[in-house]
């Protein structure tokens, strides 16, 4: 948004949904051009974003209407000119008429230029406001939403679709009103001049309305399909760029090129179908009025020859009809742009209508927490810190069917305050899912999770994520400096905190970069090795000295020597925090005070490393590196080492 642009309010998504007709739940109908779909209803949902600039937008429409009506005055001047100065051989009158027509033409052009100036900056602000709202909503939507949606589809909604909406607000929206007014005024002028010829020119109106209605229904489906295909194509391009090392490493450039060509051919076919539809309606819109003008010309010529009509009136009549050509011929073009904008609005609001994760910041939070945990046993009372407690936690992916087995099925686990607990289990046992529940990246289907006795559903998200820091197995870095990537872990961390975190994570390589921790690491941090990225992600997790630390196999990409150094430094951090660490290797397990074995969606055993080696065959197999299919399962031996009742089920 340009700096000089007038300020526009950025509507809250909730206000957007409240102030406009509800189209949530109609995406399926919209996507195939179903009968319930309404372009007008889709476009009306843009009103909360347009409302802050409505004065300039309405002023621009008024200016355009005045300019268009000035164009209809020119034929009346021609009538006077032909029947007066030309018929009377009056050169002065001819010059006066010519100057008057020139002045009207200049005024019309100036007003149309003024209209464009009125709308350009405000509509750029509207686009920026909508893009900001979309970005905020994407940040607030749950991780499960991003798991389902391809990134290319989201990118196309924030770029191509918003450009289509801005173009609609700048041009078709105004000119549908302007051209409609112009046609109405022009038809009135024609009927006043000679009603019989006017009726001849109005004869195509009924078939044109029917044709435009049929065109609108067919074009919408093609427009929606094209915009979805643009999103798919964007996804393929993005994946090819981000995964260029895999593509080149495995020589898969030909298969990627084939996938790209297939999508481009599909998009090309859809665009050609749109072009054929537009060409057909445009040909009919141009042909029918031209036939009517031809018939009116013949009939008018006969009337002039019979003396029933003056030559000036016929000239003015035909000039008015020619002035109405563009407003009539533009109907197909404007309808096409309106349909593309309506589908873009549908796609935009498909994301905006997605429910956000339950934000426990309002007065209804206690009720939600009580309803979600009604069947969970009560917490132990007391003011002492209680650590992390999972009580009867069940998790099933939102898009899984009701008959699908849950990933987690009644997990009971207590990570004591100040304790480090290692979570181990076979591949696919749900370890990562369990750790993602603590910062509420996912919401449990049932059960309760508490931090120091406080239910996490009753904590504001900002407070929750200040208490809990996470580091994932796949480290994600941003196009920023190494230091900025680390400081994302805390709003309040300063440079000495940054240096401490780099030291603990054994990320001393940062100081050897060209500009130290101010060196840009590139998109996804691909200028660094996997181990270096993982160490920066670990530094990000610990830079804010969090109360609770959740680490998902944070040392998997490190070599043996670096792993030992990181473990030694990490022990100092773990001694002052409550930590849940997903571990796959014995060296990581040894960092923990106790170990929990996750098997079959439940906690099968809890104890120290030595206790589980003695009592659990499955744990022994995991530590020995036995393949998953050969590992024994829970029930091979008693669990040991846990003195909290109800933690092993």
C-alpha positions, 0 to 999 in steps of 0.5 A: 500500500503506498505511503500516501494512500488514505488510511483504510481500516482492516476489517476483523474476519469476524466482522466480515462474516457478520456484516455480509451474507453467509456463504460458508458451506457453499464452497462445493456448490460454488466450485461446480457452478451449482444452482445455489451459487450467487455471484452477487452474494459472493461479491457483497461479502467484499463490502466490509473491506470496501466500506472505508473507501466507499465515498471515493468509490461512489464519487468515482461512479458518479463522475463516470456517469456524468462523463458518459452522459456528456457523451450522449449530449454530443448527438444532440449537438449534431442534430442542431448542427445538421438541421441548423447551421449546415442546412442554413449554410451558416459557417459561424454556426458550424464553427460554434458546433464544432467547438462545442463538440470538442469541448464536450469530448475534452470534458468527457476525457478529463472526467474519466481520467479523474475517475481513475485517479479517484479509485487507484489509491483507495483500491490498492489499500483495499487489496492490501487490507484484504491481503493483511487479513488473509495473512493474519487468518493463515497465522491463526488457523490450526496446523491441521488446516495447513496439513490439508491445504497445498501451499500453492492454493493459499499463495494464489489466493493471496496474490492472483485472486486479490488482483482479480478482486482489485481489478473488479472494484476498479473497473467492472463494478463501476462500469456495470453501473455507468454502462447500465445508466448510460444505456437507460438514458440513451434508450430514453433519448432514442425513444424521445427522438423517434419512438418507432426507431427506438423500439427497433433498437430495443428489440434485441434486449430480451434475447441478450438478457437470456444469452447473458444469463446462460453465459454467466452460469457456464463461465463461472464454472470455467473461471473457478476451474482455472483459478484452482488450476493456477493454485495447483500449478503454483504448488508444483513450481514451489515444490520444485524450487524448494526441493531442487536438491532432491530433483537434481539428486535423483535426476527427476527433472523430467518427471517434474517437467511432465507434471508441470506440462500436464498442469499447464496444458490443463490450464491452457485448455480451461483458458481456451474454453473461457475464451471460446465462451467469451468470444461466443457471447461477445459475437452475439452481443455485437451482432444483434445490436448491429442488426438492429442499427442496420434495420433502424438505418434503413427505416430511418432513411425511408422516413427521411425520404418520405419527409417524416423525419429530419436528416438531423434527427436521423444523424442524432439518432444514429450517433446516439446508437453508436454511442451506446455500442461500447456500453452494450458490447462491454456487457460480456467482457464485464460479466466475465470479469465479474464472474472471475472476481466472484470466484476469487471472492469465493476462494478468498472467503473459503480460507477466511471462513475456516474456523480458527483454533479455539482461542481461550482468551475470552470469558467462554474459555472456562466453559470450553475447558470444562466441557472438553474435560468433563470425564477427566479425573480432577487434578491434584490440588496444591500450589506447588508446580505440577509439571506437565500432565496428560490425563486420558488424552485421545487424539484423532486427526480431524479429517479421519473418519469416525471409524478410524483408530485414534493416534493417541488413545487414553494417554496418561502421563506426568512429567514432574516439575523440573524433570526431563522425561524421554518419550520413546516408541516405534515409528508411527506410534504418535510421539510427535503428535503427543508433543505437538499437543502441548503448545496446542499445535493440535487440539486433543479430541478428548482429555486434558493437558495441564501445565503446573495444574493449569489446563492449557485450554484455559490459557491464552495462546500467547501466554501458553507459547511463552511458557512452552518452547519447541524444537522439531526434528525437521528444523525450519529456518526463515529468510532472515539472519541467523540471529533473527532466526534464533531470537524468534524464540523469545520477544524479550531476548537480547544479544547476551541471551542469543550468545548463550543459546548459540553456546548451549546449542554448540552453534559456534559456526555462526560466529565464523559466518561472513557477518557473524549472527547477522549473516542471512541464511537464505530461504529455509536456511539451505545455505547451512548443513542439516546439523547446523540448521538443527542447532539453530533450531535448538538455540531458538527453543532455549533462547527465552529460558522457557518454563517448559521445553518440548524437543522432538529428537533435536539431535538427530542430524548431528555427528557423534562428536557434536552430539556429545558437546550439545548433550553436555551443554543441554544438560545444564539447560534441562536442569532448570526446566521441565522437558519432554524429549522425543528420543530415538537413540540411547544417547538422547535417552540418557539425558532424561531422568525417566523414560516413557514408552508409547505403544499402541497409542498408550503409555505402555511403561514409565521408568528409568532407562535401566528399569525399562531395560529390565522390565520391557522387551519392547523397550529393549528392542527399541534401544537395540535397533531391532526393526519395527516389524520384529519388535515385541509389543506392550504386555511383554513385561510389567512397567516399573519405576513410576510412583504416580497412580494412574500414569500407566494404563 
